[in-house]
Amino acid sequence: METIEKVTPVTHLSIKLKNDFEKFTTAFQNLAGKITKEDLDNIAKDPEGARKHIETLQGYQGLMIFNITEHGALLALAGQKRFARQYMLGNPLMTIMRHLLNMTSHQTSSDNLE
């Protein structure tokens, strides 16, 4: 088995707000689109139809919510009451395009010829 390691930078951002948690998170979630597991499952069945559907799901700046983790609920297991949510945001169409560009951006100059 071959193991490939790729280091990817991740930014964790924590913001303390003086606003109501539910009002803020509701407004935030309304700005971003939402993609479901079913949407992702349909890609293999009908790639072109899925692409068109995914385009309709895009929210502000093309972003979509893939997953929401209720960290506040998890912290309740430890007896701590907190309002905390983690969002996984992205755009699968942008990711696909970036991947395709990386695949086709190989060196083509004559310097590589032996």
Secondary structure per residue as TSV (DSSP state, phi and psi in degrees):
chain	resnum	aa	ss	phi	psi
A	1	M	-	360.0	133.1
A	2	E	-	-95.7	135.7
A	3	T	-	-111.2	128.6
A	4	I	-	-116.8	127.1
A	5	E	-	-112.1	131.1
A	6	K	-	-131.4	124.7
A	7	V	-	-86.8	125.5
A	8	T	-	-123.5	127.5
A	9	P	-	-70.6	139.4
A	10	V	-	-127.1	136.5
A	11	T	-	-109.3	119.9
A	12	H	-	-99.1	126.9
A	13	L	-	-123.4	124.5
A	14	S	-	-116.9	131.2
A	15	I	-	-128.4	126.1
A	16	K	-	-93.6	123.9
A	17	L	-	-114.8	150.6
A	18	K	S	-96.3	10.4
A	19	N	S	-92.4	164.9
A	20	D	-	-67.8	130.0
A	21	F	H	-58.1	-49.9
A	22	E	H	-64.9	-40.5
A	23	K	H	-62.4	-44.8
A	24	F	H	-64.1	-50.2
A	25	T	H	-67.2	-33.9
A	26	T	H	-64.3	-46.5
A	27	A	H	-62.1	-42.7
A	28	F	H	-60.9	-47.6
A	29	Q	H	-65.4	-29.9
A	30	N	H	-73.1	-26.1
A	31	L	H	-74.0	-39.4
A	32	A	S	-88.8	148.4
A	33	G	E	-75.6	174.4
A	34	K	E	-134.7	130.6
A	35	I	-	-114.2	136.9
A	36	T	-	-104.7	169.3
A	37	K	H	-61.0	-37.5
A	38	E	H	-63.4	-39.9
A	39	D	H	-58.9	-44.4
A	40	L	H	-68.7	-37.5
A	41	D	H	-63.6	-32.3
A	42	N	H	-72.3	-15.2
A	43	I	H	-60.0	-43.8
A	44	A	H	-68.1	-33.6
A	45	K	H	-74.6	-40.3
A	46	D	-	-148.8	78.6
A	47	P	H	-55.0	-44.5
A	48	E	H	-70.1	-42.3
A	49	G	H	-64.1	-38.5
A	50	A	H	-65.1	-40.6
A	51	R	H	-59.6	-46.9
A	52	K	H	-62.9	-40.8
A	53	H	H	-65.4	-43.8
A	54	I	H	-61.4	-36.4
A	55	E	H	-59.0	-32.5
A	56	T	H	-77.0	-15.9
A	57	L	H	-86.8	-13.2
A	58	Q	-	-62.4	139.1
A	59	G	-	-104.6	-151.4
A	60	Y	G	-54.3	129.9
A	61	Q	G	55.2	28.5
A	62	G	G	77.5	6.9
A	63	L	-	-82.4	149.4
A	64	M	E	-135.3	145.7
A	65	I	E	-88.4	122.9
A	66	F	E	-91.3	-35.6
A	67	N	E	-158.0	147.6
A	68	I	E	-125.5	124.5
A	69	T	E	-106.8	125.0
A	70	E	-	-86.4	84.3
A	71	H	H	-65.6	-30.1
A	72	G	H	-60.1	-42.0
A	73	A	H	-65.1	-38.6
A	74	L	H	-66.2	-37.9
A	75	L	H	-67.8	-25.4
A	76	A	H	-61.3	-27.8
A	77	L	T	-61.0	-27.9
A	78	A	T	-96.9	10.9
A	79	G	T	79.5	16.4
A	80	Q	-	-110.7	128.8
A	81	K	-	-95.3	116.7
A	82	R	-	-140.6	149.2
A	83	F	-	-99.7	108.5
A	84	A	-	-151.7	128.6
A	85	R	-	-133.1	143.0
A	86	Q	E	-115.6	129.2
A	87	Y	E	-109.5	135.9
A	88	M	E	-102.6	112.5
A	89	L	E	-113.0	151.8
A	90	G	E	175.3	-170.0
A	91	N	-	-145.1	110.1
A	92	P	H	-62.6	-30.7
A	93	L	H	-67.9	-39.6
A	94	M	H	-66.8	-39.1
A	95	T	H	-63.8	-43.8
A	96	I	H	-62.2	-44.8
A	97	M	H	-63.7	-42.2
A	98	R	H	-62.3	-40.7
A	99	H	H	-64.1	-44.2
A	100	L	H	-64.1	-40.0
A	101	L	H	-63.6	-40.3
A	102	N	H	-64.3	-37.3
A	103	M	H	-68.8	-31.3
A	104	T	H	-100.1	0.3
A	105	S	-	-96.2	36.5
A	106	H	-	-73.9	159.9
A	107	Q	-	-70.5	125.9
A	108	T	-	-118.8	7.5
A	109	S	S	-74.0	162.8
A	110	S	G	-72.2	-9.5
A	111	D	G	-62.5	-23.3
A	112	N	G	-85.9	-6.5
A	113	L	-	-80.4	140.6
A	114	E	-	-101.1	360.0
